[in-house]
Amino acid sequence: MPVQPKKPCKWCGEYPARHFAYQCKENPKVRSYHITKHGKVAQTWWNVRRKWFDDNKADNYTCYLCGKWLTPAETTLDHVVPRSHDASLRYETSNLRPCCYTCNGLKGSKSLENYKKS
């Protein structure tokens, strides 16, 4: 069972609080993309993802890491140059490649060279 706060939230005053103060959407230190599924950051990513799929229409995609055939529903998009290495490429469609869920998770924030070595 999840741990519940014992005091009211100091930001919104909710009691009994269903969240801790560091999670409250009224807390100015909390970023919106941590709270809502469709905040500004998430919405920007979904727009970029939609643009990539519109520009690269296909019935099937191929994982660029393992070569597996993927339907559009199975396809995830991987950043070739990871976001942690170059944040300016985060929303560049030229930095995205179709990838299967497994390979995308295994690659994580590794560079392509480091991933191929492991």
Backbone as a chain_set.jsonl record, in Angstrom:
{"seq": "MPVQPKKPCKWCGEYPARHFAYQCKENPKVRSYHITKHGKVAQTWWNVRRKWFDDNKADNYTCYLCGKWLTPAETTLDHVVPRSHDASLRYETSNLRPCCYTCNGLKGSKSLENYKKS", "coords": {"N": [[0.839, -1.183, 0.0], [0.552, 2.254, -0.871], [2.429, 4.95, 0.616], [0.884, 7.425, 2.508], [0.57, 10.965, 2.948], [0.689, 12.508, 6.178], [0.064, 15.035, 7.011], [-1.64, 18.11, 6.084], [-1.341, 19.396, 2.735], [1.116, 21.835, 2.196], [1.008, 23.643, 0.137], [-1.437, 23.579, -1.369], [-3.269, 23.033, 0.565], [-4.839, 20.773, 0.769], [-6.582, 18.298, 2.551], [-7.56, 15.175, 3.731], [-4.359, 14.907, 2.388], [-3.6, 13.792, -0.869], [-1.232, 13.716, -2.004], [2.294, 14.502, -1.687], [3.932, 17.518, -0.521], [6.048, 18.197, -2.243], [5.133, 17.214, -4.62], [2.946, 18.671, -5.349], [0.854, 20.5, -7.56], [0.627, 23.173, -7.183], [3.002, 23.982, -6.123], [5.685, 26.047, -6.767], [8.18, 25.13, -7.509], [7.878, 22.755, -8.821], [7.944, 21.173, -11.92], [5.826, 21.378, -14.759], [5.66, 19.175, -16.511], [6.11, 17.019, -14.927], [3.817, 16.628, -13.558], [1.404, 16.601, -15.125], [0.167, 14.568, -17.744], [-0.088, 15.67, -20.22], [1.39, 18.102, -20.377], [3.291, 21.094, -21.292], [5.851, 20.224, -22.248], [5.407, 17.5, -22.797], [3.391, 17.769, -24.718], [4.736, 19.081, -26.782], [6.579, 17.089, -27.471], [4.801, 15.067, -28.411], [3.796, 16.387, -30.65], [6.107, 16.588, -32.259], [6.64, 13.877, -32.615], [4.327, 13.075, -34.02], [4.724, 14.62, -36.327], [7.055, 13.394, -37.326], [6.093, 10.808, -37.983], [4.189, 11.568, -39.895], [5.852, 12.603, -41.887], [7.309, 10.335, -42.55], [5.756, 8.173, -43.709], [4.634, 4.833, -43.647], [3.799, 1.347, -44.067], [5.075, -0.553, -42.614], [7.818, -0.44, -40.351], [11.36, -0.544, -39.783], [13.415, -1.593, -37.186], [16.173, 0.318, -36.414], [18.303, -0.619, -34.991], [18.207, -3.44, -34.495], [16.95, -4.523, -36.704], [14.396, -5.592, -36.788], [11.081, -6.032, -38.034], [8.453, -3.693, -37.739], [5.169, -2.699, -36.823], [3.338, 0.389, -37.247], [2.103, 0.886, -34.742], [3.713, -0.53, -32.96], [6.086, 0.772, -33.104], [8.635, 2.704, -31.657], [10.266, 5.847, -31.148], [13.63, 6.598, -31.347], [16.24, 8.615, -30.07], [19.024, 9.274, -31.911], [21.426, 10.681, -31.318], [21.667, 10.966, -28.011], [19.358, 12.678, -25.808], [20.519, 13.509, -23.444], [23.117, 13.97, -24.18], [23.119, 15.967, -26.108], [21.096, 18.43, -25.797], [19.901, 20.218, -27.528], [19.092, 18.829, -29.749], [16.783, 17.563, -29.11], [14.115, 17.878, -30.111], [14.459, 17.553, -32.815], [13.589, 16.207, -35.843], [15.297, 14.947, -37.557], [17.051, 13.626, -35.933], [15.779, 11.417, -35.022], [14.942, 7.939, -35.07], [13.241, 4.983, -36.203], [12.491, 2.45, -33.846], [12.494, -0.63, -32.002], [10.703, -1.42, -28.985], [12.202, -2.867, -27.1], [14.947, -2.577, -27.89], [15.137, 0.204, -27.729], [14.845, 0.628, -25.002], [17.099, -0.778, -24.053], [19.208, 0.638, -25.198], [18.911, 3.179, -24.078], [20.346, 6.057, -22.698], [22.732, 5.864, -23.977], [25.376, 6.506, -26.332], [25.325, 5.802, -29.853], [27.639, 4.44, -30.641], [28.647, 3.475, -28.173], [26.543, 1.796, -27.461], [26.645, -0.161, -29.453], [29.063, -1.346, -28.82], [28.53, -2.662, -26.461]], "CA": [[0.0, 0.0, 0.0], [1.392, 3.45, -0.936], [2.526, 5.796, 1.8], [0.059, 8.629, 2.409], [1.023, 12.036, 3.841], [-0.074, 12.613, 7.416], [-0.282, 16.436, 7.22], [-2.196, 18.736, 4.888], [-0.356, 19.936, 1.8], [1.382, 23.232, 2.535], [0.805, 24.486, -1.046], [-2.848, 23.684, -1.756], [-4.081, 22.87, 1.754], [-5.683, 19.582, 0.698], [-6.492, 17.391, 3.679], [-6.273, 14.484, 3.751], [-3.615, 15.108, 1.148], [-3.339, 12.602, -1.683], [0.115, 13.906, -2.55], [3.226, 15.195, -0.813], [4.103, 18.915, -0.923], [6.964, 18.296, -3.373], [4.412, 16.773, -5.807], [1.779, 19.519, -5.545], [0.904, 21.333, -8.761], [0.705, 24.573, -6.734], [4.387, 24.218, -5.728], [6.354, 26.701, -7.892], [9.399, 24.421, -7.884], [7.537, 21.546, -9.563], [7.759, 21.415, -13.349], [4.51, 20.909, -15.198], [5.668, 17.883, -17.177], [6.122, 15.952, -13.929], [2.49, 16.522, -12.975], [0.371, 16.225, -16.077], [0.592, 13.77, -18.884], [-0.116, 16.483, -21.419], [1.943, 19.429, -20.136], [3.936, 21.71, -22.461], [6.932, 19.391, -22.754], [4.805, 16.303, -23.379], [2.658, 18.16, -25.919], [5.739, 19.347, -27.81], [7.099, 15.803, -27.93], [3.78, 14.403, -29.222], [3.74, 17.083, -31.94], [7.288, 16.17, -33.021], [6.426, 12.467, -32.958], [3.307, 13.062, -35.079], [5.367, 15.15, -37.539], [7.962, 12.372, -37.857], [5.282, 9.772, -38.614], [3.594, 12.145, -41.112], [6.918, 12.73, -42.888], [7.853, 9.013, -42.86], [4.624, 7.245, -43.764], [4.951, 3.475, -44.093], [2.973, 0.301, -43.46], [5.967, -1.21, -41.656], [9.101, 0.22, -40.102], [12.414, -1.47, -39.392], [14.237, -1.11, -36.077], [17.5, 0.629, -36.942], [19.325, -1.278, -34.18], [18.211, -4.907, -34.626], [16.407, -4.923, -37.998], [13.072, -6.204, -36.635], [9.967, -5.347, -38.678], [7.538, -3.134, -36.755], [3.989, -1.974, -37.279], [3.37, 1.737, -36.667], [1.718, 0.841, -33.328], [4.836, -1.08, -32.178], [7.276, 1.589, -33.322], [9.005, 3.817, -30.793], [11.276, 6.679, -31.798], [14.842, 6.707, -30.54], [17.147, 9.714, -30.402], [20.336, 8.734, -32.28], [22.269, 11.382, -30.348], [20.771, 11.038, -26.847], [19.0, 13.995, -25.284], [21.459, 13.873, -22.378], [24.384, 14.368, -24.787], [22.911, 17.232, -26.822], [19.692, 18.784, -25.566], [19.366, 21.004, -28.646], [18.547, 17.901, -30.746], [15.654, 16.873, -28.497], [12.924, 17.916, -30.95], [14.856, 17.493, -34.225], [13.118, 14.963, -36.46], [16.442, 14.292, -38.208], [17.759, 12.857, -34.914], [14.915, 10.317, -34.606], [14.912, 6.738, -35.903], [12.305, 3.974, -35.69], [13.185, 1.497, -32.988], [11.589, -1.475, -31.222], [10.643, -1.057, -27.573], [13.291, -3.534, -26.384], [16.219, -1.921, -28.218], [15.094, 1.571, -27.222], [15.106, 0.537, -23.565], [18.474, -1.221, -23.829], [20.123, 1.716, -25.587], [18.799, 4.223, -23.065], [21.016, 7.309, -23.027], [24.063, 5.584, -24.526], [25.585, 6.901, -27.717], [25.2, 4.665, -30.744], [28.906, 3.714, -30.585], [28.717, 2.747, -26.902], [25.535, 0.749, -27.481], [27.114, -1.253, -30.316], [30.162, -2.019, -28.141], [28.038, -3.509, -25.352]], "C": [[0.883, 1.245, 0.0], [1.352, 4.261, 0.356], [1.704, 7.06, 1.561], [0.611, 9.699, 3.351], [0.113, 12.152, 5.062], [-0.55, 14.043, 7.695], [-0.937, 16.995, 5.962], [-1.072, 19.287, 4.008], [-0.135, 21.414, 2.102], [1.156, 24.173, 1.355], [-0.665, 24.656, -1.385], [-3.789, 23.493, -0.576], [-4.964, 21.635, 1.761], [-5.459, 18.688, 1.916], [-7.689, 16.455, 3.649], [-5.608, 14.577, 2.379], [-3.398, 13.78, 0.432], [-1.969, 12.686, -2.341], [0.98, 14.593, -1.501], [3.438, 16.61, -1.358], [5.03, 19.044, -2.14], [6.308, 17.853, -4.681], [3.273, 17.711, -6.181], [1.925, 20.406, -6.775], [0.952, 22.82, -8.422], [2.132, 24.952, -6.326], [5.135, 24.835, -6.904], [7.632, 25.992, -8.345], [9.139, 23.172, -8.716], [7.311, 21.91, -11.018], [6.475, 20.759, -13.819], [4.561, 19.535, -15.832], [5.8, 16.722, -16.206], [4.717, 15.69, -13.398], [1.486, 15.984, -13.97], [0.951, 15.453, -17.238], [0.712, 14.629, -20.136], [0.313, 17.922, -21.147], [2.637, 19.936, -21.385], [4.996, 20.809, -23.077], [6.369, 18.154, -23.439], [4.09, 16.64, -24.676], [3.621, 18.443, -27.063], [6.297, 18.039, -28.361], [6.079, 15.085, -28.814], [3.629, 15.069, -30.588], [4.911, 16.688, -32.831], [7.13, 14.729, -33.494], [5.422, 12.338, -34.109], [3.903, 13.551, -36.401], [6.289, 14.111, -38.156], [7.166, 11.287, -38.585], [4.589, 10.293, -39.876], [4.625, 12.236, -42.237], [7.443, 11.376, -43.359], [6.742, 7.966, -42.864], [5.075, 5.902, -44.317], [3.975, 2.507, -43.427], [3.758, -0.437, -42.388], [7.241, -0.39, -41.527], [10.094, -0.858, -39.693], [13.217, -0.837, -38.261], [15.649, -0.884, -36.604], [18.623, -0.034, -36.138], [19.373, -2.79, -34.398], [17.619, -5.4, -35.941], [15.03, -5.561, -37.939], [12.024, -5.355, -37.361], [8.954, -4.925, -37.629], [6.319, -2.522, -37.427], [4.074, -0.563, -36.699], [3.01, 1.756, -35.176], [2.851, 0.337, -32.434], [6.059, -0.166, -32.184], [7.443, 2.659, -32.254], [10.049, 4.617, -31.548], [12.445, 6.855, -30.846], [15.647, 7.903, -31.008], [18.521, 9.101, -30.695], [21.398, 9.363, -31.379], [21.367, 11.613, -29.139], [20.528, 12.468, -26.37], [19.987, 14.446, -24.218], [22.813, 14.317, -22.938], [24.274, 15.699, -25.504], [21.434, 17.593, -26.752], [19.082, 19.561, -26.723], [18.747, 20.117, -29.722], [17.296, 17.182, -30.265], [14.439, 16.78, -29.415], [13.257, 17.935, -32.442], [14.419, 16.165, -34.821], [14.25, 14.222, -37.161], [17.238, 13.427, -37.234], [16.955, 11.64, -34.451], [14.958, 9.172, -35.596], [13.889, 5.77, -35.335], [13.069, 2.884, -34.946], [12.145, 0.63, -32.278], [11.718, -1.095, -29.745], [11.84, -1.625, -26.806], [14.618, -2.827, -26.627], [16.266, -0.501, -27.662], [15.391, 1.578, -25.726], [16.533, 0.14, -23.256], [19.484, -0.117, -24.156], [20.105, 2.824, -24.554], [19.455, 5.509, -23.505], [22.442, 7.091, -23.515], [24.164, 6.153, -25.93], [25.503, 5.636, -28.564], [26.475, 3.803, -30.706], [29.031, 2.878, -29.311], [27.711, 1.606, -26.857], [26.021, -0.435, -28.305], [28.279, -2.013, -29.681], [29.676, -3.002, -27.089], [27.192, -4.66, -25.839]], "O": [[1.848, 1.317, 0.76], [0.361, 4.249, 1.086], [1.829, 7.691, 0.511], [1.074, 9.372, 4.444], [-1.092, 11.917, 4.973], [-1.45, 14.253, 8.507], [-0.802, 16.413, 4.885], [0.013, 19.602, 4.496], [-1.099, 22.166, 2.247], [1.115, 25.388, 1.546], [-1.103, 25.773, -1.662], [-4.985, 23.76, -0.694], [-5.767, 21.464, 2.678], [-4.327, 18.361, 2.271], [-8.806, 16.96, 3.541], [-6.241, 14.35, 1.348], [-3.054, 12.775, 1.053], [-1.599, 11.825, -3.139], [0.472, 15.187, -0.55], [3.154, 16.871, -2.527], [4.815, 19.916, -2.982], [6.867, 18.09, -5.751], [2.686, 17.552, -7.251], [2.983, 20.992, -7.008], [1.282, 23.64, -9.28], [2.434, 26.139, -6.198], [5.218, 24.205, -7.958], [8.112, 26.234, -9.453], [10.076, 22.588, -9.261], [6.573, 22.848, -11.32], [6.09, 19.701, -13.322], [3.597, 18.779, -15.711], [5.626, 15.567, -16.594], [4.462, 14.622, -12.84], [0.789, 15.01, -13.685], [2.09, 15.673, -17.651], [1.528, 14.342, -21.012], [-0.322, 18.859, -21.629], [2.585, 19.287, -22.429], [5.038, 20.646, -24.296], [6.802, 17.796, -24.535], [4.17, 15.877, -25.64], [3.342, 18.077, -28.204], [6.469, 17.894, -29.571], [6.446, 14.547, -29.859], [3.362, 14.389, -31.579], [4.731, 16.474, -34.03], [7.45, 14.404, -34.637], [5.645, 11.582, -35.054], [3.633, 12.984, -37.46], [6.31, 13.953, -39.377], [7.534, 10.892, -39.691], [4.417, 9.539, -40.834], [4.309, 11.978, -43.398], [7.974, 11.28, -44.465], [6.788, 6.994, -42.11], [5.796, 5.83, -45.313], [3.403, 2.797, -42.377], [3.199, -0.889, -41.389], [7.678, 0.265, -42.474], [9.702, -1.957, -39.302], [13.648, 0.311, -38.363], [16.253, -1.791, -37.176], [19.777, -0.012, -36.565], [20.458, -3.366, -34.478], [17.765, -6.577, -36.271], [14.539, -6.033, -38.965], [12.067, -4.125, -37.316], [8.627, -5.7, -36.73], [6.433, -1.898, -38.482], [4.819, -0.344, -35.744], [3.559, 2.561, -34.425], [2.942, 0.734, -31.272], [6.959, -0.32, -31.36], [6.52, 3.424, -31.976], [10.654, 4.111, -32.493], [12.267, 7.216, -29.683], [15.728, 8.175, -32.206], [19.115, 8.475, -29.817], [22.181, 8.651, -30.75], [20.404, 12.374, -29.227], [21.382, 13.343, -26.513], [20.266, 15.639, -24.099], [23.578, 14.977, -22.235], [25.225, 16.48, -25.514], [20.628, 17.118, -27.551], [17.861, 19.562, -26.884], [17.954, 20.6, -30.53], [16.801, 16.282, -30.943], [13.802, 15.73, -29.497], [12.406, 18.303, -33.252], [14.837, 15.108, -34.35], [14.178, 13.006, -37.341], [18.021, 12.58, -37.663], [17.408, 10.905, -33.574], [15.006, 9.387, -36.807], [13.681, 5.731, -34.122], [14.145, 2.457, -35.364], [11.044, 1.095, -31.984], [12.722, -0.521, -29.323], [12.421, -0.943, -25.962], [15.335, -2.511, -25.678], [17.306, -0.052, -27.181], [16.115, 2.448, -25.242], [17.128, 0.653, -22.308], [20.492, 0.035, -23.467], [21.154, 3.353, -24.187], [19.151, 6.012, -24.586], [23.265, 8.005, -23.477], [23.162, 6.27, -26.636], [25.603, 4.527, -28.041], [26.393, 2.576, -30.735], [29.462, 1.726, -29.353], [27.993, 0.557, -26.276], [25.836, -1.585, -27.908], [28.47, -3.195, -29.966], [30.303, -4.033, -26.845], [26.709, -5.455, -25.032]]}, "num_chains": 1, "name": "protein.A"}
